[in-house]
């Protein structure tokens, strides 16, 4: 395996920060440096966040879809926000405790689903039902 130089931390921070809501800047930065796609920023205290993670808790489906098309690795938080029922159900079936996981900034899986609006309403109901169990 080839050792590669680390990405510029300032660039990683800018990429992840803009993924909270600035689709045009995200696209420009990814065009400039394609290896940013799965880069993670450490906000401190183990609070790691990727651009997809940022888009997911903000409910930015446009940014999330763009990042996934460009090769971002999907996780349960993005899947929940995007209303990907089959993915969320499969993970919860294999790992029932995953419903209690927290994503970037300590944001719950349920809150990621709520950020997805109507498209994720079934996942919201699923998670609320499972929390009652």
Buried (B, 14 or more C-beta within 10 A) or exposed (E): EEEEEEEEEEBBBBBBBBBBBBBEBBBEBBEEBEEBBEBBBEBEEEEBBBBBBBBBBBBBBEBBBBBBEBEBEBBBBBBBBBBBBEBBBEBBEEEEEBBEBEBBEEBBBBBBBBBBEEBBEBBBEBBEEBEEE
